[in-house]
Amino acid sequence: MSAQHTPGPWRLDEERDDYELSIVGKPTWPCNRFGIKGEWNVAKIDDLMEEYPGEAKANARLIAAAPDLLDSLESCVRFLNKHCPGADHLLPAAEAAIALATQEPAR
């Protein structure tokens, strides 16, 4: 599958301020974030920070893990297809999640 998102890994930057969380990656285009060449915000979470900081941080960690989770799930699907023909019942949910993330139709 050809990813159109900012390549991973992404990371959570909690150092900048207490009112928003930044998920940071390294886009394919030239950029500069706070003097760090090649780094840019992929997403920001600020709505929950004041009232629900624990939930906001959990959401940010999940978003930051997204590229790694997608890569791992795609690897698992490839492995199951190749080595575990009896595992067909596991594939629809995994393929649907991949399709949701990549906007490519599920097989």
GIJOCOR-V645807 format. One line per field, one symbol per residue. ss: DSSP state (a for helix, b for strand, c for the rest). burial: # if it has 9 or more other C-alpha atoms within 8 Angstrom, else .. Layout:
ss->???
burial->???
This chain:
ss->ccccccccccbbbcccccccbbbbbccccccbbccbbccbbbbbbcccccccaaaaaaaaaaaaaaaaaaaaaaaaaaaaaaacaaaaaaaaaaaaaaaaaaccccc
burial->.....##.#####......########...###....#####.###.##...#..##..##..#####.#..##..#.###.....#...##.###.##........
